[in-house]
């Protein structure tokens, strides 16, 4: 995970758990209408991502990689922490409380800093998500270069997310997608049967904090480029 949050200290305040425990697998399977089938799938294909419906056990907020990284950083450094976090094809996936996908966009629309937040993909009831393998396979080291993944409202949009029933009939992600096995991995994996999940209010707070951080960084960069230019112009005028 060294390629994910290089500025985040590796300590108990920011876990980077890559392995799903048995209890965490029970929680993930509970999102499926057929939990036993999911357990069989994972036993037979431990290195394959799988598809689970959203809206009942969890929602998923999908953010661009850098912004999602900032959100997770704020949640752990100054907030209450996060629920499970994964990456999939250049995106950060934050697992949230059911109902968050519906409420968060409305809260952002009223928020002063909402316009500074990049477009988020919010997936709740009626959507399904590709979740990473329970354990990283032999290619997991290479997966880091692919980073988190793109998500969309349906497989027809080429986003790695599908409507319920899409993907393979047995719940596996589309094996024809070459990015699926290597571009999907856990960063904070579920490890209990009932993990705490942030709701819309907490994720709104994280969005605002992350947006302010981006704006502050942009201002510092602009200042760093502006001051030498001004000093150079003053030197020319003084010399003239």
Secondary structure in CASP SS format (residue, H / E / C, confidence):
PFRMAT SS
TARGET T0000
AUTHOR 0000-0000-0000
METHOD secondary structure of the structure
MODEL  1
X C 1.00
X C 1.00
X C 1.00
X C 1.00
X C 1.00
X C 1.00
X C 1.00
X C 1.00
X C 1.00
X C 1.00
X C 1.00
X C 1.00
X C 1.00
X C 1.00
X C 1.00
X C 1.00
X C 1.00
X C 1.00
X C 1.00
X C 1.00
X C 1.00
X H 1.00
X H 1.00
X H 1.00
X H 1.00
X H 1.00
X H 1.00
X H 1.00
X H 1.00
X C 1.00
X C 1.00
X C 1.00
X C 1.00
X C 1.00
X H 1.00
X H 1.00
X H 1.00
X H 1.00
X H 1.00
X H 1.00
X H 1.00
X H 1.00
X H 1.00
X H 1.00
X C 1.00
X C 1.00
X C 1.00
X C 1.00
X C 1.00
X E 1.00
X E 1.00
X E 1.00
X E 1.00
X C 1.00
X C 1.00
X C 1.00
X C 1.00
X C 1.00
X E 1.00
X E 1.00
X E 1.00
X E 1.00
X E 1.00
X E 1.00
X H 1.00
X H 1.00
X H 1.00
X H 1.00
X H 1.00
X H 1.00
X H 1.00
X H 1.00
X H 1.00
X H 1.00
X H 1.00
X H 1.00
X H 1.00
X C 1.00
X C 1.00
X C 1.00
X C 1.00
X C 1.00
X C 1.00
X C 1.00
X E 1.00
X E 1.00
X E 1.00
X E 1.00
X E 1.00
X C 1.00
X E 1.00
X E 1.00
X E 1.00
X E 1.00
X E 1.00
X E 1.00
X C 1.00
X C 1.00
X C 1.00
X H 1.00
X H 1.00
X H 1.00
X H 1.00
X H 1.00
X H 1.00
X H 1.00
X H 1.00
X H 1.00
X H 1.00
X H 1.00
X C 1.00
X C 1.00
X C 1.00
X H 1.00
X H 1.00
X H 1.00
X C 1.00
X C 1.00
X C 1.00
X C 1.00
X E 1.00
X E 1.00
X E 1.00
X C 1.00
X C 1.00
X C 1.00
X E 1.00
X E 1.00
X E 1.00
X E 1.00
X E 1.00
X C 1.00
X C 1.00
X C 1.00
X C 1.00
X C 1.00
X C 1.00
X C 1.00
X C 1.00
X H 1.00
X H 1.00
X H 1.00
X H 1.00
X H 1.00
X H 1.00
X H 1.00
X C 1.00
X E 1.00
X C 1.00
X C 1.00
X C 1.00
X C 1.00
X C 1.00
X C 1.00
X H 1.00
X H 1.00
X H 1.00
X C 1.00
X C 1.00
X C 1.00
X C 1.00
X E 1.00
X E 1.00
X C 1.00
X C 1.00
X C 1.00
X C 1.00
X C 1.00
X C 1.00
X C 1.00
X C 1.00
X E 1.00
X C 1.00
X C 1.00
X C 1.00
X C 1.00
X C 1.00
X C 1.00
X C 1.00
X C 1.00
X C 1.00
X C 1.00
X C 1.00
X E 1.00
X E 1.00
X E 1.00
X E 1.00
X E 1.00
X C 1.00
X C 1.00
X C 1.00
X C 1.00
X C 1.00
X C 1.00
X C 1.00
X C 1.00
X C 1.00
X E 1.00
X C 1.00
X H 1.00
X H 1.00
X H 1.00
X H 1.00
X H 1.00
X H 1.00
X H 1.00
X H 1.00
X H 1.00
X H 1.00
X H 1.00
X H 1.00
X H 1.00
X H 1.00
X H 1.00
X H 1.00
X H 1.00
X H 1.00
X H 1.00
X H 1.00
X H 1.00
X H 1.00
X H 1.00
X H 1.00
X H 1.00
X H 1.00
X H 1.00
X H 1.00
X H 1.00
X H 1.00
X H 1.00
X H 1.00
X H 1.00
X H 1.00
X H 1.00
X H 1.00
X H 1.00
X H 1.00
X H 1.00
X H 1.00
X C 1.00
END
